[in-house]
Amino acid sequence: MENQTKTILVTGGAGFIGSHLVRLLVNKYPNYKIVNFDKLTYAGNLFNITDIENAPNYVFEKGDIVETEHLDKVFSKYDFDGVIHLAAESHVDRSIAHPTEFIVTNIVGTVNLLNAAKHAWKDNFEGKTFYHVSTDEVYGSLGDEGFFLEDTSYDPRSPYSASKASSDHLVRAYFHTYGLPVKISNCSNNYGPNQFPEKLLPLFIHNIKNNKALPVYGEGLNIRDWLWVKDHAVAIDNIYHNGVLGETYNIGGHNEWKNIDLIHKLCELMDQKLGREAGSSAGLITYVKDRAGHDMRYAIDATKIEKDLGWVPSIQFEEGLSLTIDWYLENEEWLDSVTSGDYQKYYDEQYNKREFV
């Protein structure tokens, strides 16, 4: 497989999950051309992938999936064998405050990308793949028992999850209506390096480091299944190359944690790594009003991808959490810069340093 030649478009490849996927594809498939198409919003930045930016099989194209003209130009410029679509607005709190942005990017942007692929491939879909990466939040909220399956009915509760559910339905509609060769995956909460610090783990690591409050929604009893981001990238690679067209695959970490239990474990590890007195970080926990429409529990049944494609998580959570903390503590400039909004200045400085070494 590594000796085959393919050109793959990855949308959102400068973001958290996307950057790990792009790195994996560039390094694993030297005969592939990987084209990273990213708008470079607050959550996507090129410093996430500086280690592969000069690779001969990597190309970056700045652009917005909402802009059809730019999409058409990119599809005309490259003869894509496949698309892996990760570009999306993804933060639930932001979707509650600004729902229209999520509708435009996640729904209209996805339709634009589907149309661009359909037009470029001219209904000759042999050897082509359009892979749409989605979330477990489309399924809604679970009770104390049970798991999300690939055929679980959709029941989105936030503007974010509703926009992703809509995009999932549109991808399937293009498969059934036009025969577009699609695959879909729905994943649980990702964690690991390079995640923008609006999400729980990088935000709390930053706050603990700076002795700031740790705001916990409600009583912290909401449950999430946590997935190591590099394991997710491996799963996407596996589905893209080996998954069945028209199928959906759930990707989960078999790793459920109540938010408050996860936060206490994070505080415990942070105290150890920062040389602080045990329990000092937990003293920063502050309970705040619960988020509107806050789903109580997500849990993925990943049996299908394990049975059909042989994928299983590679890392135990406490090891992954420790590695995650280490990365953010070792990259304090990155964390501080994106938290303060000075990312572009930081990136320019780091880029210039590399130029003269």
C-alpha positions in Angstrom: 0.0 0.0 0.0 2.8 2.4 0.8 4.1 2.1 -2.8 0.8 3.2 -4.3 0.4 6.8 -5.5 -2.6 8.8 -4.3 -3.4 12.5 -3.8 -5.6 13.1 -0.7 -7.2 16.3 0.4 -7.5 16.8 4.2 -9.7 19.6 5.2 -9.0 21.1 8.7 -5.5 19.6 8.6 -4.0 22.4 10.8 -6.4 21.7 13.6 -6.1 19.4 16.6 -7.2 16.0 15.1 -6.3 17.1 11.5 -2.7 17.9 12.3 -2.1 14.4 13.8 -3.8 12.8 10.8 -1.7 14.8 8.3 1.5 14.0 10.1 0.6 10.3 10.1 -0.3 10.2 6.4 2.7 12.3 5.3 5.1 10.0 7.2 3.5 6.7 6.5 2.8 7.2 2.7 5.8 8.9 1.1 4.4 8.3 -2.4 1.1 10.0 -1.5 0.6 13.7 -1.9 -1.2 15.1 1.1 -2.9 18.5 0.5 -3.9 20.3 3.7 -6.7 22.7 3.2 -7.4 24.9 6.2 -8.9 28.3 7.0 -6.5 28.8 9.9 -9.1 30.0 12.4 -8.2 30.4 16.1 -8.2 26.6 16.5 -6.1 25.7 13.5 -2.5 26.8 13.1 0.5 25.8 11.1 2.8 25.4 14.1 1.0 22.2 14.8 2.7 20.6 11.8 6.0 22.4 11.4 7.8 19.1 11.6 6.4 18.0 8.2 5.8 21.4 6.5 8.9 20.9 4.2 8.1 17.2 3.4 8.2 16.6 -0.4 4.8 14.9 -0.3 3.0 17.7 1.6 1.2 20.8 0.4 -0.7 23.5 2.3 -3.5 25.4 0.8 -5.2 28.1 2.8 -8.9 28.3 2.2 -12.4 28.1 3.5 -14.8 25.3 2.7 -17.6 27.9 2.6 -16.0 29.6 -0.5 -17.1 27.5 -3.4 -14.8 29.2 -5.9 -11.7 28.5 -3.9 -12.8 24.8 -3.5 -13.3 24.4 -7.2 -9.8 25.9 -7.9 -8.2 23.5 -5.5 -10.0 20.5 -7.0 -9.0 21.7 -10.5 -5.4 22.1 -9.4 -5.0 18.6 -7.9 -6.4 15.3 -9.1 -7.7 14.1 -5.8 -8.2 10.4 -5.2 -9.9 11.1 -1.9 -11.1 13.6 0.6 -10.9 13.3 4.4 -13.1 16.0 5.8 -12.4 17.3 9.3 -12.9 21.0 8.9 -15.6 22.1 11.3 -16.5 24.4 14.1 -16.4 22.1 17.0 -16.9 23.8 20.4 -20.3 23.3 22.0 -20.1 26.5 24.1 -19.3 28.6 21.0 -22.2 27.0 19.2 -24.6 28.0 21.9 -23.3 31.6 21.7 -23.0 31.7 17.9 -25.1 29.0 16.3 -25.2 30.5 12.8 -21.4 30.2 12.4 -21.8 26.4 13.0 -24.6 26.1 10.5 -22.6 27.9 7.8 -19.3 26.0 8.3 -20.5 22.6 9.2 -23.6 22.2 7.0 -23.1 24.6 4.0 -19.3 24.0 4.0 -19.8 20.2 3.9 -22.4 20.5 1.0 -19.9 22.7 -0.9 -17.2 20.1 -0.4 -19.5 17.3 -1.5 -20.5 19.3 -4.6 -16.8 20.1 -5.4 -15.9 16.4 -5.2 -18.9 15.3 -7.3 -18.2 17.9 -10.0 -14.4 17.2 -10.1 -14.9 13.4 -10.3 -17.6 13.8 -12.9 -19.6 10.9 -11.6 -16.6 8.6 -12.3 -16.2 7.5 -8.8 -14.0 4.4 -9.3 -11.1 4.5 -6.8 -12.4 7.6 -5.1 -13.3 8.1 -1.5 -15.1 10.9 0.4 -14.5 10.3 4.1 -16.5 12.5 6.6 -15.2 12.7 10.2 -18.0 13.3 12.7 -18.8 13.1 16.4 -20.6 10.9 18.9 -22.6 14.0 20.0 -25.0 13.5 17.1 -26.5 10.6 19.0 -27.6 12.7 21.9 -27.4 11.7 25.5 -27.3 8.2 27.1 -28.6 7.1 30.5 -26.6 5.1 33.0 -26.3 2.1 30.7 -25.9 1.4 27.0 -23.6 2.5 24.2 -23.9 4.4 21.0 -24.0 2.0 18.0 -23.6 2.8 14.4 -27.4 2.5 13.9 -28.3 4.5 17.0 -31.0 7.1 16.1 -29.7 10.7 16.0 -30.9 13.0 18.8 -28.6 16.1 18.8 -29.0 18.5 21.7 -26.8 21.5 20.8 -26.3 23.7 17.7 -22.9 22.0 17.3 -24.2 18.5 17.4 -27.2 19.4 15.2 -24.9 20.9 12.6 -22.8 17.8 12.6 -25.9 15.5 12.4 -27.1 17.5 9.4 -23.7 17.1 7.7 -23.7 13.4 8.3 -27.2 13.1 6.8 -26.1 15.1 3.7 -23.0 12.9 3.2 -25.3 9.8 3.3 -27.8 11.5 1.0 -25.0 12.0 -1.6 -24.1 8.4 -1.4 -27.7 7.2 -1.9 -28.7 9.8 -4.5 -25.6 10.3 -6.6 -23.6 7.2 -5.7 -20.8 9.4 -4.2 -18.4 6.9 -2.5 -18.5 8.0 1.1 -17.4 6.7 4.5 -18.3 8.2 7.9 -16.9 7.9 11.4 -18.2 9.2 14.7 -15.7 9.5 17.5 -15.7 10.2 21.2 -13.8 13.0 23.0 -10.3 13.3 21.8 -7.3 14.3 24.0 -3.6 14.8 23.5 -1.1 17.4 22.2 -1.9 20.5 20.2 -5.6 20.9 21.3 -6.8 24.5 21.5 -7.2 25.4 25.2 -11.0 26.0 25.1 -11.4 22.3 25.7 -11.3 20.8 29.1 -7.9 19.2 29.5 -5.6 21.9 27.9 -7.7 24.7 29.6 -7.4 23.1 33.0 -3.7 22.3 32.6 -3.2 26.0 31.7 -5.3 27.2 34.6 -3.6 24.9 37.1 -0.2 26.0 36.0 -1.3 29.6 36.5 -3.3 29.0 39.7 -6.5 30.0 38.1 -10.0 28.6 38.9 -11.1 25.3 37.3 -14.8 25.9 36.3 -16.8 22.7 36.5 -20.3 22.6 35.0 -23.0 21.6 37.4 -21.8 18.9 39.8 -19.3 17.5 37.3 -21.2 14.2 36.9 -21.4 14.3 33.1 -19.6 11.3 31.6 -17.4 11.2 28.5 -15.5 8.5 26.7 -11.9 9.7 26.0 -9.9 8.8 22.9 -6.1 9.4 22.5 -5.9 11.6 19.4 -3.1 9.6 17.8 -5.2 6.4 18.1 -8.0 8.3 16.3 -5.6 9.3 13.5 -4.7 5.6 13.1 -8.4 4.6 13.0 -9.1 7.2 10.3 -6.2 5.9 8.2 -7.6 2.4 8.6 -11.1 3.3 7.7 -10.0 5.4 4.7 -8.0 2.5 3.2 -10.0 -0.5 4.4 -13.5 0.6 5.4 -16.5 -0.3 3.3 -18.1 2.4 1.2 -21.4 3.7 2.5 -20.6 2.4 6.0 -20.3 4.2 9.3 -17.7 3.3 12.0 -17.8 4.4 15.6 -14.4 5.1 17.2 -14.1 5.2 21.0 -11.6 4.7 23.7 -13.4 2.3 26.0 -12.6 4.9 28.6 -15.5 6.5 30.4 -14.9 9.1 33.1 -17.1 11.4 35.1 -15.8 14.9 34.5 -15.2 15.5 38.2 -13.2 12.3 38.5 -11.1 13.1 35.5 -10.4 16.6 36.9 -9.3 15.2 40.2 -7.0 12.8 38.5 -5.6 15.7 36.4 -5.1 17.7 39.6 -3.3 14.8 41.2 -0.9 14.4 38.3 -0.3 18.1 38.0 0.6 18.4 41.7 3.2 15.6 41.2 4.6 17.1 38.0 4.7 20.7 39.3 6.1 19.6 42.7 3.2 21.1 44.6 1.6 19.8 47.8 -0.9 17.1 47.2 -4.4 18.5 46.9 -3.4 22.0 46.1 -4.6 22.0 42.5 -7.9 20.4 43.5 -8.5 23.5 45.6 -8.9 25.5 42.4 -12.1 23.6 41.5 -15.1 25.9 41.2 -18.6 24.7 40.4 -20.5 26.9 37.9 -24.0 26.9 36.4 -24.4 23.9 34.1 -24.2 24.4 30.3 -27.5 24.7 28.5 -28.6 21.3 27.0 -25.6 19.5 28.6 -25.7 15.8 27.6 -25.3 13.6 30.6 -23.3 10.6 29.1 -21.6 9.6 25.9 -20.2 6.1 25.4 -19.1 4.5 22.2 -19.4 0.8 21.2 -16.4 0.4 18.9 -17.0 -3.3 18.3 -17.5 -2.8 14.5 -14.2 -1.2 13.8 -12.4 -3.7 16.0 -14.0 -6.7 14.4 -14.1 -5.6 10.8 -10.8 -3.5 10.6 -8.8 -4.8 13.6 -8.4 -1.3 15.2 -8.1 -1.1 19.0 -6.9 1.8 21.2 -3.1 1.5 21.8 -2.7 3.4 25.1 -4.1 3.3 28.6 -5.8 6.5 29.7 -3.5 7.4 32.7 -0.5 7.0 30.4 -2.1 9.1 27.7 -3.1 11.8 30.3 0.4 11.9 31.7 1.9 12.3 28.2 -0.7 15.0 27.4 0.2 17.0 30.5 3.9 16.6 29.8 3.4 18.0 26.3 1.6 21.1 27.4 4.1 21.8 30.2 7.0 21.3 27.8 5.3 23.7 25.3 4.4 26.5 27.6 5.1 29.2 25.0 2.6 27.5 22.6 0.0 27.2 25.3 0.4 30.7 26.6 0.4 32.2 23.1 -2.8 30.6 21.9 -4.5 31.3 25.2 -3.6 35.0 25.0 -4.5 35.3 21.3 -0.8 36.0 20.4 -0.4 32.8 18.4 0.4 34.4 15.0 3.2 36.5 16.6 4.6 33.4 18.3 4.4 31.3 15.1 6.2 34.0 13.1 9.0 34.3 15.8 9.5 30.5 15.8 9.4 30.3 12.0 12.0 33.0 11.7 14.2 31.2 14.3 14.1 28.1 12.2 15.0 30.0 9.0 18.3 31.1 10.5 19.4 28.0 12.3 
